[in-house]
């Protein structure tokens, strides 16, 4: 059982059992309303927690920013991170894909800075604090041409699941950070001068 299932299944069971208790004859309306609000708040919190567990929480434990980044932020139309490489067959099931400029990055002489648009929101910021990754913490960096088309999640059967992201094209670079490793896939052009500070290699 993976981490998603270990979190989601108990939550669903608790919510179901709670609803059996709350929504029965004689229960005050205020109790039912409070239960609905609690579930409505718990669902997005759970989703963001599971998103963070795809790699961001590991980075935050090692490289959490204590100050503020004074340089220019660049929004990534598409960025990805995972606990396995983009070249791993199970990558599509392990990745966290961030689109629409949700992920922002900045570079300095010393480090790669990463931030989420919602990092300043009190509750969500606990899951996605800003991080500052020293260039020296990047063990390998591999450039590859992103295809736009994602590998189908199901390779056999009657249902074909394929996703297309028009921003997932062009040259990307996969950064391997720390141990156990976190794999970041970022547009190479957004890294700018930071590309010269990476231990680069080409697609294997």
N, C-alpha and C positions, 0 to 999 in steps of 0.2 A: 504494500500500500504506500503510495507516494505522499508527500507532505500535503498537497492539495486535498487529497481524500481524507487524511487524518484530521484536517481542520474542518472541511465542509460537511462531512458525514455527521460528526458530533453536533455541529451547529444546527443542521437540519433536524436531527432527532430532538434536540432541546427545544427548538422552535415549535416543532409539531406537538411535543408533549405539553409545552407551555400553553399552546393554543387550546388544547383539550381542557385544561384547567381554567383558563381565563374566559373562554367563550362558552360558558355554560350558564344555564338559567340562574339568576340571582347574583351574578357577579356585577359589581358596580361598573357603570360605563367608564368612569375615570380609569379604572384598572385596565380595561380593554384598550383604551386610548393610549395609556402609558406603554402597554405591551407592543402595540403597533409602532409607536415611535422608537422604542428600544430596538426592535427588529430592523426598522428602516435605517437607523444609525449604524447598527452592527454589520449590516451587509456591506456597505462601502468600506468600512474599516477593515473587515476581513479581506476584501478584494485587494486593498492597497497593501495589507500585510503580506499576502501571498505574492504580489508583484515584487515587493522588496526582497523577498526570499529568493528571487531569481538571480541575485548577485549584489544588489545595491546594499543590503544590510551587511554583507561581508566586507564590502569596501568601506562602509561607514565605520565599522569597528576598528579598522586599521588607519584610515586616512580622513577622518572627520575634520572639517574645517572649524577652527576656533575663532578666526577673525573674518574678514571680508575680502573678496577679490576686487582689486581696484582696476582691473583691465576691462576690455570689451568682451561682452558675452556674444556668442553666435548661436542661433537656434538651428538645431539639426532637424531637417524635414523628416528624416528617418534615422534612428539609432537603435542599436540592439545590444543586449547583454545576456549572458547565460553562464551556466556552470560547466558547459562543454563548448568545444570549438565549433565554428560555423561549418567546418569540414566533417564534423561527426554526423553519422547517419541519424542520430536522435535529436539533433539540434532543433528541428522544428517543434518538437514537443517540450523543449527545455527553455526556449528563448523568452525574453521579455522584449517586445517590440514597442518602441516609443515613436509616435508619429505626430505630425502637426506642430512641430516646434516645442513639444513638451520637454524635450531634453535640450539643455543649453550647455555649451562648453566654452572654456576660455583657456588660453595658454600663457605661460610665463617662462622665464628662463629656467625655473626650478621645477615646474609641475604642470600637470594637466588638471584643470578645474572643471568639475561637473556639478550641475544644479538642475533641479526640476522646477517648472513653473509654479507648482503647488507646494514647494518646500517651505514656504513661509506661513502656510496655513497651520495653526497650532497642532492639531491632531495628526494631519498627514505629514507634517514636517518631521515627526518622530520616526516615521518609516523612511523618509527620503531627505535626510539632512545633506547639505552641501558637502562635497568631498574634494580633497586636494591630493592628487596622486603624483608623487615625485617621479620624474622620468626614470630614475634609477630603479624604481619598483616594477617597471615594465620589463619582463624577462625576454619576451620575443614580440615581434610585430610583423605581421604578414599582410601584404597587399593582395587584393583580389578584385575581380570585376563582378560587381553585383548584377544579377540577372533580371531583376524586376519580378520574374515569376518565382514563387516559392515552391519548394518541393511539396507534392501532395501529402497531406496528413495520413491519408489512407491509400495505399498503393494497389489494393485489390478490392473486389466486391463491386456492388452496383452503384455505390456513391463515390463520386470523384470530388475531392475537396482540394481546391486550388485557390490561393490568394494572389492578388496582383497589387503591387505598390509601385506607382510610377516614380517615386522618389528613391526607390531601392535599385538604382542603376548607376553606372559609372564606377570609379575607383573608390573602394573602401579599404580600410586597414583594420585588421583585427589585432588588438592589444591583449596580451596575456599578462595579468597583474597578480603578483603575490602567489602564496602557497597556503592552502589549496587555491588553485587559480580561479580568477574571474575573467571571462572573455568579453571584451568590448569590441563591437563592430561600429566604426564611425566613418563618415565621409572624409576622405583624405584631404579634400580641399579646405575643409573647416579647420584642420589642424595647423595649416599654414606652416610657419617656421618651426613648429613643434615636430614636424616630420623629420627634420634633420637631427633630432635628439633621440630618435627611436632606433633600436637594433633591427633594421628592416631586412626582410627577405621577401621573395616572390611567392606566389601561390604554389604549394607543393604539387 
